[in-house]
């Protein structure tokens, strides 16, 4: 983020408010030195790490070469109104143990080779909030996939969560019909 090689796709207020986008970018920019929070950083890193495994080499999208931000309107002009159905999509989530701890998720896409973007990873949507019900996070990430992905949830390769969230994994399966997997590369799995 701080090197200018990271793009956040803004949706011009369709799903995220400018305040939410600013908070996300701030959390990424301030991590790990001065940031108070790291939930969106962890969720984004997990999703990007998973998608990077799917590509031979990876770099985060940098379309206009000047800023580290791709407005949703520019994404639509270049790619279309939704993530094309042949792109790989992953979601990572982080659920706080209670409402005093932040929870969040990030929806990340890996550009198909014929998109003429090179090996690019695009963070399409993310959020961080304080909730006492993990179902709010699961519902929102499912809604985001249906908004941003051409094939909705069918297009999502995997939903990842940190080690030790067995109750959230069970809730996702039982109530939301979501297959959530423990992220194997998470440091807490050791």
C-alpha positions, -999 to +999 in steps of 0.1 A: +000+000+000+027+025+010+048+017-021+019+026-044+016-009-058-018-018-042-051-009-057-084-007-038-114-008-061-138+018-049-175+014-058-185+050-059-208+045-029-228+015-043-218-008-014-191+010+007-192+045+020-162+068+014-156+066+051-153+028+050-129+030+021-108+056+039-107+034+070-096+004+050-069+022+033-058+038+065-056+004+082-034-010+054-012+021+053-007+022+091+000-016+095+021-028+114+038+003+129+011+026+141-022+009+133-046+000+161-064-026+140-053-053+116-084-074+108-089-061+073-051-064+067-052-100+078-083-109+058-069-091+027-035-108+031-051-142+035-072-138+004-043-124-017-019-151-005-044-178-015-049-163-050-012-158-054-008-196-050-030-199-081-008-177-102+028-182-113+038-147-103+017-120-088+014-083-086-015-062-074-033-043-101-019-009-110-040+004-139-034+041-142+002+040-129-003+072-108-023+062-078-030+031-058-067+033-064-089+020-092-123+037-089-152+013-095-163+035-125-129+028-142-131-009-134-165-010-151-152+008-182-121-015-184-136-048-173-173-045-169-199-041-142-190-073-124-160-095-120-160-117-151-171-153-145-138-168-156-118-149-130-108-166-098-124-151-067-115-157-030-128-143+002-111-142+036-128-132+068-118-125+104-144-127+131-138-110+165-146-130+196-171-103+207-183-069+197-154-052+214-131-067+187-133-058+150-144-083+124-140-080+087-138-096+053-121-090+019-132-101-015-103-105-039-102-114-076-074-128-097-075-114-132-078-138-161-049-139-186-071-124-214-079-093-193-046-078-205-037-068-169-008-092-165-008-113-134-030-090-113-048-094-080-077-069-074-092-062-039-128-056-049-145-051-016-138-053+021-152-042+054-143-039+091-169-035+118-178-043+154-205-070+156-217-094+182-231-118+156-207-135+131-237-140+109-236-103+100-201-108+085-211-141+067-243-124+053-223-094+041-196-113+023-222-135+006-241-103-005-209-088-018-201-119-039-236-116-054-232-079-061-196-080-076-193-114-092-208-123-125-216-158-112-223-147-076-212-172-049-207-199-075-176-180-087-160-179-053-131-204-052-129-204-014-138-186+017-110-186+042-108-179+080-081-180+106-074-211+126-096-216+157-129-205+143-147-239+143-180-223+155-180-198+127-172-225+101-202-246+114-225-215+114-214-207+078-223-242+066-255-247+086-272-213+084-256-196+053-248-226+031-212-214+029-181-236+028-156-218+049-121-233+053-093-227+078-065-208+062-036-232+062-009-205+059-021-186+090+006-183+116-018-193+144-021-229+130+013-238+144 
